[in-house]
Amino acid sequence: MFKIDPDYTCKRLVKVRVPIDGGQFRDEVFTAHFKIIGIAESESHIEKDPQGESLLREVLVGWDNVCDKDGNALPFEGAAIDNVLNHPSARRALVQAYTEAVTADRVKN
């Protein structure tokens, strides 16, 4: 049985490729909580903001294992959300994770 739930959420592992010295990257992970929205609403966000911030402000509803530089857990609120969405690698990884969640396809880098 397929059920339509307008308040459906799911959790996805997000892998952020953080740039480090020497042209290398370090993979860091956290869990994002996403609200699944309709296609028309998703497309509207992407049309007005191709970088994905608008979409993420709508669909990202929580997280686990996001910490500050000292390892202290950051609550899902205000400035912490702004900082995560302003981080280029984190934003890219979140858009990829949401896209994979709603399409069941792995995004190719």
C-alpha positions as CSV (number, residue, x, y, z in Angstrom):
1,M,0.0,0.0,0.0
2,F,1.3,3.4,-1.0
3,K,0.4,6.2,1.5
4,I,0.5,9.9,0.8
5,D,1.7,11.8,3.8
6,P,2.2,15.6,3.3
7,D,4.3,15.7,6.5
8,Y,6.6,12.9,5.5
9,T,10.2,13.2,6.7
10,C,13.3,11.0,6.2
11,K,16.9,11.0,7.4
12,R,19.9,10.8,5.1
13,L,23.6,10.5,5.7
14,V,25.4,13.6,4.3
15,K,29.0,13.3,3.3
16,V,30.8,16.7,3.2
17,R,34.1,16.9,1.4
18,V,36.0,19.5,3.4
19,P,39.0,21.0,1.7
20,I,42.3,20.7,3.6
21,D,45.9,21.7,2.8
22,G,47.7,20.3,-0.2
23,G,44.7,20.2,-2.5
24,Q,43.3,17.3,-0.5
25,F,39.9,16.7,1.1
26,R,38.6,15.1,4.3
27,D,35.2,13.5,4.3
28,E,33.0,14.5,7.3
29,V,29.5,13.1,7.8
30,F,26.3,14.1,9.6
31,T,22.7,13.0,9.4
32,A,20.2,15.4,7.8
33,H,16.4,15.3,8.5
34,F,14.5,16.2,5.4
35,K,10.8,17.1,4.8
36,I,9.8,15.7,1.4
37,I,8.0,18.3,-0.7
38,G,6.2,18.1,-4.0
39,I,7.8,18.4,-7.4
40,A,6.2,21.8,-8.3
41,E,7.4,23.3,-5.0
42,S,10.9,21.9,-5.4
43,E,11.1,23.3,-9.0
44,S,9.9,26.7,-7.8
45,H,12.8,26.8,-5.2
46,I,15.4,25.7,-7.8
47,E,14.1,28.3,-10.4
48,K,14.5,31.2,-8.0
49,D,17.7,29.9,-6.3
50,P,19.8,27.4,-8.4
51,Q,22.3,27.1,-5.6
52,G,19.8,25.4,-3.4
53,E,19.7,27.6,-0.3
54,S,15.9,28.3,-0.7
55,L,15.1,24.6,-1.2
56,L,17.2,23.6,1.9
57,R,15.6,26.2,4.1
58,E,12.3,24.5,3.2
59,V,13.3,20.9,3.4
60,L,16.0,20.7,6.1
61,V,14.1,20.2,9.4
62,G,16.8,18.9,11.6
63,W,20.2,17.2,11.9
64,D,22.4,14.9,14.1
65,N,26.2,15.2,14.6
66,V,26.7,18.8,13.5
67,C,29.3,20.3,15.8
68,D,31.3,23.5,16.3
69,K,35.1,23.5,15.9
70,D,35.5,22.2,19.5
71,G,33.2,19.3,18.9
72,N,30.2,20.7,20.8
73,A,26.9,19.7,19.2
74,L,25.1,22.5,17.5
75,P,21.4,22.8,17.9
76,F,19.3,23.1,14.7
77,E,18.5,26.7,15.0
78,G,19.2,30.3,13.7
79,A,22.9,31.0,13.3
80,A,23.9,27.4,13.2
81,I,21.5,26.8,10.2
82,D,22.9,29.9,8.5
83,N,26.5,28.8,9.0
84,V,25.8,25.3,7.6
85,L,23.9,26.6,4.6
86,N,26.6,29.2,3.9
87,H,29.4,26.5,3.9
88,P,29.8,25.7,0.1
89,S,30.7,22.0,0.6
90,A,28.0,21.5,3.2
91,R,25.3,23.1,1.0
92,R,26.4,21.0,-2.1
93,A,26.3,17.8,0.0
94,L,22.9,18.6,1.4
95,V,21.4,19.3,-2.0
96,Q,22.9,16.1,-3.2
97,A,21.6,14.1,-0.3
98,Y,18.0,15.5,-0.7
99,T,18.1,14.9,-4.4
100,E,19.1,11.3,-3.8
101,A,16.4,10.9,-1.2
102,V,13.6,12.0,-3.5
103,T,14.8,10.4,-6.7
104,A,16.3,7.2,-5.5
105,D,19.2,7.9,-7.8
106,R,22.7,8.5,-6.8
107,V,24.0,11.9,-8.0
108,K,27.2,11.6,-10.0
109,N,30.0,14.0,-9.1
